[in-house]
Amino acid sequence: MTHRLDIAVVAALMLGLGGCATTTPAVQTTSASRSTPPPMNRTVTERLNPQVEALLVRLMDERRDMVIDGQPVFGTPDKFLPGKIAVGMAGLILDTPADDPRRARYLAGFRDLAALTVNDTNTEWGAYYSLLALNRLNQAGLLEQAVDPVTLARLRTQLDWRGFVREDDLTLIDLPNNYYGVAYSVAQLRNLLGWEDERAADALLEKTLAHYATYSDYGFADETDGQGRFDRYSVLLIGEIAQRFIDVGREPPEQVRRWLRQSAELVLLRAGPDGDGFEYGRSIGAYGETAMLEVLTAAAVLGVLTPEEMDVAYALSSAITARHMDFWVDADTGSVNLWDHGRRTDAYRAKHRILGENLSLARQHSYTNALWNRLGYRDRAPTADLAAWRASRPRATLTWFGRGEFDRALLTVIDGQRLIGLPVINGGAGQHMNTPYFPMPFSPGLVAGSADGAFPQLITRVELADGSVLQPLAFHKDVRMTETADAVQLDYRQDAMDRMGENAPIADARMGARTGYRFTPGRIERSDVYTPATDLGPATLSLEFAGYQPVEGLARGADGWTVTYRSGPLTRLHVTGLDRCETAPLEPVHASPTGPFLSLIRCRSESRSLAAPVRTGWTLTYHAASR
């Protein structure tokens, strides 16, 4: 933690925006290239910014008639869009030299679009983006040229944290906990614009940090009020909080630095040459990558990284931004692609938000690039060898998120250049039944979940005679990792199964489970023992595996079923404890954030007696050196 920078140096870096497209991304499951990426700023200025400029110029011309890749931009519910347009236009204006004739056109465009969208819904993140844009323009002395007085007066009333936070007790109105940070940011920007004093911002900051401390015993934020949903946002949130201090040049509390350091360590553990991001949880894919970018950039600015880590963080940031252009942006449409060619994302980020997703993703790359430039990395080619860095990481790391009545943790295994993440968490309300939150081994290009998909991906499902459907997903206890010379072992138990069918997890004590994972080079094994508390009669057990590779063969042996694969890293899946396995047709749900699954295996046992313990298991074999 030797690198330090006076935060006042970056006080002027109120977040920017950019964007660009040059290549059509192939359908793939890992990033396009492992070659050394160009300096981050060159990707931003030469590729990212022109792409966003093209979209915004189209928007100025086409206004409410704009369509991107067949998707109308307006007329669909996107409550953040006016704010994203505002911050995108502000970045375009401020990145254009004052003597360039385009600046006058862009100022007029901002004025027109602000008036055009002033009556559209624009709350929470949208309010933050709008205020950020207005504050940047105000600092540059351009606000009066960019917004007419009537529209500005309307915005002053509309862009308020009180629309989603109860003013009397500062509690959120039906929103997840990360919105405390948004509310604080809105209040802070209103204060900077002179629209209210600092009292609300100070109170909301205190509320934000207090809530974070309450539900983050190990420095990672629970997205729920204690249910145990620890995902991408649990790591990112402290980066966003830290960025709010960087925005205005304020020194953060030491506790913020400590939390940020913990998040940075988890991200650095995942740094590799492909620039891919978080492997589990919701809203990953492109946003799983920018989450890592934002955490590491904040950590770099606040001086909580070593010099070696600084270089690794910059190399990863450069790789992530290059991957954004190489993989996520489609030159044929001029837009990011999170939805087509076999890609799948959450309903929250459905394609009706296409323009907003372009603008918000580009903004994350642009503002972090501005900070790296200020840190002295402008035009600097990345020097850290990310492949060597990954190979040097510990073979296994157990990161604790919470311990108590239930254990919440993340096991990270490094096998050569392959990263495997096994989250033992609880998706909580709305997510517990979805595959991205399953306690299974996620690994880019090998094993993935499907956004909002609830099929039994590598986790056995038990259907009782009374119609109840049980899975071991939410109530983990006694999580233990042990290492030997040749293996990593993770064990845990659940005294109750998670009963499917409700929005939130329901503990069903009629059955418990003990689970063991064993990791050896090129091999992952899972074993389960399901123990009924009483005779539950006949039941149906089922398990599925949607994989990235075609099936080459399927055969039954003395101890189970063996599936062989071709043309990729996965070579074999061996399933035990179930009577029959077969290939099955793929359905729309069988897609990952980065690309389609190409095969589906379904295994099943009918009328299995649940009067005594039942054992099931599987083994995945893969090429250890292959990514």
Protein Blocks (a to p, Z undefined) as FASTA:
>chain_A
ZZccdfklmmmmgccdddddfbdcdddfbdfbfcdcddfklmmmmmmmmmmmmmmmmmmm
nmmmpceehiafbhpacfklmmmmmmmmmmmmmmpcfklmklmmmmmmmmmmmmmmmmpc
cehjlmmmmmmmmmmmmmnopmmmmpcfklmmmmmmmmcfklmpcfklopaehiafklmm
mmmmmmmmmmmnopacfklmmmmmmmmmmmmmmmomnopacfbghiopacfklmmmmmmm
mmmmmmnopacdfklmmmmmmmmmmmmmmgcfkopacfedehihjlmmmmmmmmmmmmmm
nopacfklmmmmmmmmmmmmmmmmmmmpcfklopacfkgghiacdfklgmklmmmmmmmm
mmmmmmmmmmmmmnopgoiacfbdfklmmmmpcfbdcddfbgcjbccddddddehjaccd
dddddebghilmpmklpccdddehiaccdehiabdehiacdddfkopacddfklcghiac
dddfkbccdddddfbdcdehifbdcddfkbccdddddddehiacdddddddfbdebjadd
ddddddfbdcfbdcddfkbccdddehifblbdcdehiabdcdddddfklccfkbccfbdc
ddddehiacfbccdddddddddfkbZZ
